[in-house]
Amino acid sequence: MFSSVVYIYLFVFTSAQTSSGAGHISFAYGTDSSALTYYTKYRKQDGGSFKAKSISYTEALNYDRSIIQHQKTNPELVLRLTTESCSIDQLEKVSDQYNLNKPWTLFANNCTDAVKKVLRETKINPGLAFLISTPNELIEDLYHYTKTKFTNNEYSVLAGNLKQYVEQEPNAVPQTLFGKPAAQKNKPKQKEAILILTGFGSKYHSLQNLKKYFDTTAYDVYVPNYISRKSLEQTVFNLDSYWKKKGLDNYEKVHVFAYIIGSWSINAWLQTAAHPNIKSIVYDRSALQERAPYILISNYKIPNYFVFGPIMHELHQTPYLPLNDSSIQKGLLLECYATGIVRKNQATAAQLGPYCFEPDCFGQLFQDAKYVPMNHDQMYTHPEVYGAALLHFFKYGNFGSTLNAYSPVADPFIKHQP
């Protein structure tokens, strides 16, 4: 028998609250706030999963901090949802299945995945994002798909600011995978900074090599989680918010290294407001990889939507907007080889017409351009190949001679190791 109304409580810890930087989410349910069943799921090495029955809302709110002592503070955001589509017995069965019986796994059953599977059982729409899910992605999707229920007070915000959380909390996927960078309290602040605008590859590639390489340079290094599943407009908004939050206007000079969607984003952002301390932008461009959005929306419609969302379709449909600001020195690093997704879908990629690898084909004025003997995936994992040239450009406005030996190859679809 169904209860008339079952309350679902979501307890959200932000990226700033957790040591991994990934955030955390736990949940409780019940017909009475004085007798809830509470679940919080961690990795095995962090104690695994916890379940507490017949506890009050206040006890659930304090559980991770005061009982198991996995958090230093209480959750910053608490939401209360309602359902009439699921009995308490059903909820307990599915909650036990994904929170207790199935161990924590990053790609399929982390704390957020487990919560989403429970929400689906209640007919609450938690959105479609999956694979390396983070609490922020869940809350963004939940708010997007059920906004009218919050407006009509069917769903409640018991603690925190939902709108502020959705706008400001990063997705934290790289931190989910590889943890926060080590604290740099003793490192003096530099006069110049590097802003690395990674692309969709940050969803599944380690940023460890990238950060390790550039952290050894005489710059402060920033790698934001700015890409929104929803739209390019939201992505640009996230970039602007990150810039302001980190106070990047205070640097004497900022140099930008932009992967593909980063190139679209930085140029669109700079159309809206001038940032005179941006001195250099190096664009990572690829005649091959820039067809990947078309491949994904054509041949992998459902997986693409689940993993990346509507933004991939929008990126394919949005022409590149060149940056013509002469006060910013601009360079192109041009990839020579195809990634696995492009190699496997050559026929689909060819539907967009002939390839052009010449620098002028990329629609961007530049001071210097060099070819890089890698595919797009390797631009994340082997920064040592192009790093010296990139830093040379930031300092002198040209790439120097370290990449002079490379040019477009006869067969870009062969597997190639840098």
Helices and strands as residue ranges (DSSP letters): E 6-13, E 24-30, E 36-41, G 44-46, E 49-55, H 57-62, I 63-67, E 77-83, H 88-96, I 97-101, H 111-121, H 135-145, H 147-151, E 156-159, H 162-168, H 173-178, E 192-197, G 200-203, H 208-215, E 220-222, H 232-246, G 248-250, E 253-258, H 260-272, E 278-285, G 289-291, H 292-299, H 301-307, H 311-317, E 329-335, H 340-344, H 346-350, G 359-362, E 368-372, H 378-381, H 387-396
